[in-house]
Amino acid sequence: MTLRLPARVVAAAGALALSGATLALLAPAGAVSGTLTYTCTVLGAAKQLTVVADTDAPATISFGETITPTASGTITVPEDVTTTARDGGAKKVDGKADVAATVSNEARPMTLTAKQTNVPSNGAMQIEVSGPAGSFVGAAAGTTYAVAVGDFTATLNLYEANGTALAAPLSPQVIPCVLNAGQNPAVDTITVVKDATTTSVTARDIAPNHRPKAKVTVTAEHGSVPQGLIKAKLVRKGKVLQTKVLGLRDGARKVRFAPVAKAGDYKVKVRYRGGANWTGDRELDTFTVE
């Protein structure tokens, strides 16, 4: 037994395959991809499409930082395909696409949606799409996230001019699409860099022959706890009197110098040397011996 569908159903479904197939390609994070071609199967027929993917992800993120970039893009449906879709009764299109994207060769499934788009009265049709590209967390500094697109399945809805959904089997359409071989599917590369730090130093006034003390705290911009060494100097009138090199403990450290006898103003200068995932920083505080 052979199932035969009306000509307007087949034609419109084929056109829809092209518009829907493009939707799924915009999920990866990063900059603009090259023009990619896919083969989509619509009612047993192979259809070709082209698409350019894009996102607003930055080129770098800091250690400990989390971003959720937005994927976006513009797809162009050829004039002849747009015409057959329009003649088949499709005046508006919307839907979703489930994308088998990858991040550094690991699966990162993404789902994108397309707002309802009008089929133009003539010429080619452009469809603007956008949606979340997933979350990226800054791991160790130097880590690189290579984002790429893969195959996808589009689920698309067709509407009449008044917004009434067209009946099955024309709508909805479930359309599997495969990335054609020999292409570079990369969209962007996101590199993790060291997180910025802020050092604070608090020293208190003391009496002569007492030990100067200071509390040092190093905080990271994105909430991690800095590790590594600090170098603290006790300074009077530009002369370094004592130096201590100490390791941070949970992002902080108390510094104790040997007792000083002379009255006057002193400074405690501290330099955090930074670490594998944190930038260095400097700060100072003053106190008085009296």
Beta strands, then each sheet from edge to edge (+ up, - down):
strand 1: 36-42
strand 2: 45-55
strand 3: 60-62
strand 4: 66-67
strand 5: 70-77
strand 6: 92-103
strand 7: 106-118
strand 8: 125-132
strand 9: 136-137
strand 10: 144-148
strand 11: 152-159
strand 12: 173-179
strand 13: 186-193
strand 14: 197-203
strand 15: 213-220
strand 16: 229-236
strand 17: 239-247
strand 18: 252-256
strand 19: 264-272
strand 20: 281-289
sheet 1: 3+ 13+ 10- 6+ 11- 12+ 1- 2+ 5- 8+
sheet 2: 3+ 13+ 10- 6+ 7-
sheet 3: 4+ 9-
sheet 4: 14+ 15- 18+
sheet 5: 17+ 16- 19+ 20-
end
